[in-house]
Amino acid sequence: MFAVLKTGGKQYKVQAGDILRVEKLAADAGDTIQFDEILMLGGDAPVVGAPLVDGAAVKAEVIDQIKGEKLINFVKRRRKHSSKRTKGHRQKLTLVRITEILASGATKAAPKAAAKAAPAAEAAGSDDLTQLTGVGPAAAKKLNEAGLTSFAQIAALSEDGIAAIEAVKVKPEWVEQAKELAKG
C-alpha cells in the first residue's frame, strides 16, 4: 500500500519504511507525527481524494533535523566591469521515517509547521519594552535575554541590579519610565 501526501507545499509518494526529507517541521528527534493531508491511497483498491481522502493519515517518526545541500547562485555580468557574485543557501529540512499508513480512523492532529522564533516581547506576561525612550528592538531583545520582560521587573532594579546586567547598559531613566508604565 502507498499514499500520496502533501506537506510543505510538496507532494510525496510514500510506503511504510520510507525515509523522507521534508520542509522543516516543529518536532524533535524521536517524536511521532501524523500527516493528515492525504491526496491518494494506492494498492488493491486505489482511493483518490477530492481533494483529500477523508479519515486517512500517514504516521511518521522524526529521525533528525538537518540542512540540505548548499545551493549556489552564481551571477556573472558580460561586459565592462566583470563583476561576479556568489550567493549560497542551505534549506532546513526534517528527516522522517514513515511508520504506517492509515486508510481510515485517523484522528485530526496535523503536524506543526516550522515554529518561527516569536519575539520574547510578544510572550505572555511581557510588556513592549520599546516604549521606553532609547530602547529599540535590539536593546529590547537583549533585555529579554537578560530576563527582563516587563516594566515591573525593570522598575524594581536597584543600582547593583543595573550594574549586574552585562547584556545591555540599563539607563536610570529607563527605570523611571518603567515605574510610570508599570502603574498603567
C-alpha positions as CSV (number, residue, x, y, z in Angstrom):
1,M,0.0,0.0,0.0
2,F,1.2,3.5,-0.8
3,A,-0.1,7.0,-0.1
4,V,0.5,10.4,-1.7
5,L,0.8,13.0,1.0
6,K,1.2,16.8,0.9
7,T,3.4,18.8,3.3
8,G,5.4,21.9,2.9
9,G,3.8,22.7,-0.4
10,K,5.1,19.5,-2.0
11,Q,3.7,16.1,-2.6
12,Y,5.4,12.8,-1.8
13,K,4.5,9.2,-2.7
14,V,5.4,7.1,0.4
15,Q,5.2,3.5,1.6
16,A,5.8,2.2,5.1
17,G,9.5,2.2,5.9
18,D,10.4,5.1,3.5
19,I,12.7,7.8,4.7
20,L,11.8,11.4,3.5
21,R,13.4,14.8,3.6
22,V,10.5,17.3,4.1
23,E,10.4,21.0,4.8
24,K,11.2,21.8,8.5
25,L,8.6,20.6,11.0
26,A,8.4,21.7,14.6
27,A,9.3,18.3,16.1
28,D,12.3,16.8,17.9
29,A,14.1,13.6,17.0
30,G,12.2,10.6,18.1
31,D,8.8,12.3,18.0
32,T,5.9,10.7,16.2
33,I,4.0,13.0,13.8
34,Q,0.9,12.5,11.7
35,F,0.3,13.8,8.2
36,D,-3.4,14.4,7.5
37,E,-3.3,15.9,4.0
38,I,-3.5,12.6,2.1
39,L,-4.3,13.1,-1.6
40,M,-4.4,9.4,-2.7
41,L,-4.2,5.9,-1.3
42,G,-3.0,3.2,-3.6
43,G,-2.8,-0.6,-3.5
44,D,-5.5,-3.2,-4.2
45,A,-8.4,-0.6,-4.2
46,P,-7.0,2.8,-5.0
47,V,-8.8,5.8,-3.5
48,V,-8.4,9.3,-4.9
49,G,-9.4,12.2,-2.7
50,A,-11.4,15.2,-3.7
51,P,-9.1,16.9,-2.8
52,L,-8.2,14.9,0.3
53,V,-9.1,11.4,1.4
54,D,-11.3,11.6,4.5
55,G,-10.1,9.8,7.6
56,A,-6.7,8.8,6.0
57,A,-3.4,9.7,7.6
58,V,0.3,8.8,7.5
59,K,2.2,8.3,10.7
60,A,5.9,9.0,10.7
61,E,8.8,9.2,13.2
62,V,11.2,12.1,13.1
63,I,14.8,11.0,12.7
64,D,16.6,14.3,12.7
65,Q,16.6,18.0,11.8
66,I,19.1,18.6,9.0
67,K,20.2,21.1,6.5
68,G,20.0,20.5,2.8
69,E,23.0,20.7,0.4
70,K,24.3,24.2,-0.4
71,L,22.7,25.8,-3.4
72,I,24.9,28.3,-5.2
73,N,23.6,31.1,-7.4
74,F,26.5,32.5,-9.5
75,V,25.9,35.8,-11.2
76,K,28.4,36.9,-13.9
77,R,27.8,40.1,-16.0
78,R,29.1,40.0,-19.5
79,R,30.5,43.4,-20.2
80,K,32.8,46.1,-18.9
81,H,33.1,45.6,-15.1
82,S,33.5,41.8,-14.8
83,S,31.6,41.6,-11.6
84,K,30.9,38.2,-10.1
85,R,28.8,37.4,-7.1
86,T,28.1,34.0,-5.4
87,K,25.1,33.6,-3.1
88,G,24.6,30.4,-1.1
89,H,21.6,28.9,0.7
90,R,21.0,25.7,2.8
91,Q,17.4,24.8,3.3
92,K,16.4,23.5,6.8
93,L,14.8,20.0,6.5
94,T,13.3,17.3,8.7
95,L,14.2,13.7,8.1
96,V,11.3,11.4,8.8
97,R,10.7,7.6,8.6
98,I,7.2,6.5,7.5
99,T,5.9,4.0,10.1
100,E,2.3,3.3,8.9
101,I,-0.4,4.3,6.5
102,L,-3.9,4.6,8.0
103,A,-6.7,4.2,5.4
104,S,-9.4,5.2,7.9
105,G,-9.9,6.1,11.5
106,A,-7.2,8.6,11.8
107,T,-7.6,11.5,14.3
108,K,-7.1,15.0,13.2
109,A,-3.7,16.0,14.5
110,A,-1.8,17.9,11.7
111,P,2.0,18.2,12.1
112,K,3.0,21.6,13.4
113,A,4.6,23.9,10.9
114,A,8.0,25.2,11.4
115,A,8.0,27.3,14.5
116,K,9.1,30.8,13.9
117,A,11.0,32.3,16.7
118,A,8.4,34.5,18.3
119,P,9.9,37.7,19.8
120,A,10.1,37.5,23.5
121,A,8.2,40.8,23.8
122,E,5.1,39.0,22.4
123,A,5.3,36.2,25.0
124,A,2.5,36.0,27.7
125,G,3.1,38.3,30.7
126,S,5.6,40.6,29.0
127,D,5.5,44.2,28.0
128,D,6.6,46.1,24.9
129,L,10.0,47.4,26.2
130,T,10.4,49.5,23.1
131,Q,8.0,52.0,24.6
132,L,11.0,53.1,26.8
133,T,12.9,56.1,25.3
134,G,16.1,54.8,23.8
135,V,15.1,51.2,23.7
136,G,14.9,49.8,20.2
137,P,14.2,46.2,19.1
138,A,17.8,45.2,19.5
139,A,18.0,46.5,23.1
140,A,14.6,45.0,23.9
141,K,15.8,41.6,22.7
142,K,18.9,41.9,24.9
143,L,16.8,42.9,27.9
144,N,14.6,39.9,27.3
145,E,17.6,37.6,27.1
146,A,18.8,39.0,30.4
147,G,15.4,38.0,31.9
148,L,13.8,41.4,31.9
149,T,10.5,41.1,30.1
150,S,8.1,43.5,31.9
151,F,8.1,47.1,33.1
152,A,7.7,45.9,36.7
153,Q,11.0,44.0,36.6
154,I,12.9,47.0,35.2
155,A,11.2,49.3,37.8
156,A,12.3,47.0,40.6
157,L,16.0,47.2,39.6
158,S,18.4,48.7,42.1
159,E,21.8,50.2,41.2
160,D,23.5,46.9,41.9
161,G,21.0,45.1,39.8
162,I,21.6,47.5,36.9
163,A,25.4,47.0,37.2
164,A,24.9,43.2,37.2
165,I,23.3,43.2,33.7
166,E,26.1,42.8,31.1
167,A,23.9,42.3,28.0
168,V,22.9,45.9,27.7
169,K,23.6,49.1,29.6
170,V,20.4,49.9,31.5
171,K,20.0,53.7,31.9
172,P,18.5,55.1,35.1
173,E,15.8,57.0,33.1
174,W,14.6,53.6,31.8
175,V,13.9,52.6,35.4
176,E,11.9,55.8,36.0
177,Q,9.9,55.4,32.8
178,A,9.3,51.7,33.6
179,K,7.8,52.7,37.0
180,E,5.4,55.1,35.3
181,L,4.4,52.5,32.6
182,A,4.0,49.7,35.2
183,K,1.4,51.8,37.1
184,G,-0.7,51.9,33.9
